[in-house]
């Protein structure tokens, strides 16, 4: 078992899987990178179950994910949290944004929205006559959001031009990912986010929300994705198979190589992690 630091170092990272099925080889890459980064920086590695999208939740998947992590000697610090148990936090954040006039109701259906490009602002100045709000959008400010990604380098995005005002409460009444992840990271004091590169384009929107909610947005690192034969992100939606835990070292090495490292020759998971920590520290320890 990899040892857990008991220092009070400021680093707080997290792994936040959706319980829509067991972890697969693609999700292990993000888990491994976030785990190693937290350990190398003598920080805390938290587990957050992102079950806010209830129609996609598979009963028991959260327990399966925890068992998978334990079998690979990836032990989290502190008690896990479930988004479904934190609804008052999201409502409070919504109320704060509403008090600042940063949210508004939107009556547009999916069919009424452009296939590409930003939201055109149809409801930004009030609902069309005879229409009721279906969802709620965050009012995006003008300007370019700039930030540094520890893997991808310097980034900038004009959120108004790329996405426009975006949804923070969905038409089905559920809180949207962009809002809840910012609220959770702020509430948990997360200082560093290490996650898949598919979420890089969400970062500018989340930084905007964090600024309006008065929370510090974490340092980010977006790591490579594992793609299938068709070039698509390996995901549960694409029916990715659960990772093979009958050969844990092979499974760990596959994720390790996807992160750009040479395979490790290890006798067991303990020695794998010990060596991986040294290699990660040499490359990303600062």
Secondary structure as the mmCIF struct_conf table of DSSP 4:
data_model
#
loop_
_struct_conf.conf_type_id
_struct_conf.id
_struct_conf.beg_label_comp_id
_struct_conf.beg_label_asym_id
_struct_conf.beg_label_seq_id
_struct_conf.end_label_comp_id
_struct_conf.end_label_asym_id
_struct_conf.end_label_seq_id
BEND BEND1 UNK A 7 UNK A 7
BEND BEND2 UNK A 10 UNK A 10
STRN STRN1 UNK A 12 UNK A 15
BEND BEND3 UNK A 19 UNK A 21
STRN STRN2 UNK A 24 UNK A 24
HELX_RH_AL_P HELX_RH_AL_P1 UNK A 25 UNK A 40
TURN_TY1_P TURN_TY1_P1 UNK A 41 UNK A 42
STRN STRN3 UNK A 44 UNK A 49
BEND BEND4 UNK A 53 UNK A 53
HELX_RH_3T_P HELX_RH_3T_P1 UNK A 54 UNK A 56
HELX_LH_PP_P HELX_LH_PP_P1 UNK A 57 UNK A 58
TURN_TY1_P TURN_TY1_P2 UNK A 59 UNK A 60
HELX_RH_AL_P HELX_RH_AL_P2 UNK A 61 UNK A 71
TURN_TY1_P TURN_TY1_P3 UNK A 72 UNK A 73
HELX_LH_PP_P HELX_LH_PP_P2 UNK A 75 UNK A 76
BEND BEND5 UNK A 77 UNK A 78
STRN STRN4 UNK A 81 UNK A 82
HELX_RH_3T_P HELX_RH_3T_P2 UNK A 83 UNK A 85
HELX_RH_AL_P HELX_RH_AL_P3 UNK A 87 UNK A 99
TURN_TY1_P TURN_TY1_P4 UNK A 100 UNK A 101
STRN STRN5 UNK A 103 UNK A 106
HELX_RH_3T_P HELX_RH_3T_P3 UNK A 110 UNK A 112
BEND BEND6 UNK A 113 UNK A 113
BEND BEND7 UNK A 115 UNK A 117
TURN_TY1_P TURN_TY1_P5 UNK A 122 UNK A 125
BEND BEND8 UNK A 126 UNK A 126
HELX_LH_PP_P HELX_LH_PP_P3 UNK A 127 UNK A 128
TURN_TY1_P TURN_TY1_P6 UNK A 129 UNK A 130
STRN STRN6 UNK A 135 UNK A 138
HELX_LH_PP_P HELX_LH_PP_P4 UNK A 140 UNK A 141
BEND BEND9 UNK A 142 UNK A 143
STRN STRN7 UNK A 145 UNK A 149
TURN_TY1_P TURN_TY1_P7 UNK A 150 UNK A 152
STRN STRN8 UNK A 153 UNK A 157
HELX_RH_AL_P HELX_RH_AL_P4 UNK A 159 UNK A 162
TURN_TY1_P TURN_TY1_P8 UNK A 163 UNK A 163
BEND BEND10 UNK A 165 UNK A 165
STRN STRN9 UNK A 166 UNK A 169
TURN_TY1_P TURN_TY1_P9 UNK A 171 UNK A 172
BEND BEND11 UNK A 173 UNK A 173
HELX_LH_PP_P HELX_LH_PP_P5 UNK A 174 UNK A 174
STRN STRN10 UNK A 175 UNK A 175
HELX_LH_PP_P HELX_LH_PP_P6 UNK A 176 UNK A 176
HELX_RH_AL_P HELX_RH_AL_P5 UNK A 177 UNK A 187
TURN_TY1_P TURN_TY1_P10 UNK A 188 UNK A 189
STRN STRN11 UNK A 192 UNK A 196
HELX_RH_3T_P HELX_RH_3T_P4 UNK A 197 UNK A 202
HELX_RH_AL_P HELX_RH_AL_P6 UNK A 203 UNK A 213
TURN_TY1_P TURN_TY1_P11 UNK A 214 UNK A 214
HELX_LH_PP_P HELX_LH_PP_P7 UNK A 216 UNK A 218
STRN STRN12 UNK A 219 UNK A 223
HELX_LH_PP_P HELX_LH_PP_P8 UNK A 224 UNK A 226
STRN STRN13 UNK A 227 UNK A 227
TURN_TY1_P TURN_TY1_P12 UNK A 229 UNK A 230
BEND BEND12 UNK A 231 UNK A 231
HELX_LH_PP_P HELX_LH_PP_P9 UNK A 232 UNK A 232
STRN STRN14 UNK A 233 UNK A 233
HELX_LH_PP_P HELX_LH_PP_P10 UNK A 234 UNK A 234
TURN_TY1_P TURN_TY1_P13 UNK A 236 UNK A 239
HELX_LH_PP_P HELX_LH_PP_P11 UNK A 240 UNK A 241
STRN STRN15 UNK A 242 UNK A 242
HELX_LH_PP_P HELX_LH_PP_P12 UNK A 243 UNK A 243
TURN_TY1_P TURN_TY1_P14 UNK A 246 UNK A 247
HELX_RH_AL_P HELX_RH_AL_P7 UNK A 248 UNK A 258
TURN_TY1_P TURN_TY1_P15 UNK A 259 UNK A 260
HELX_LH_PP_P HELX_LH_PP_P13 UNK A 262 UNK A 264
BEND BEND13 UNK A 267 UNK A 268
HELX_RH_AL_P HELX_RH_AL_P8 UNK A 269 UNK A 284
#
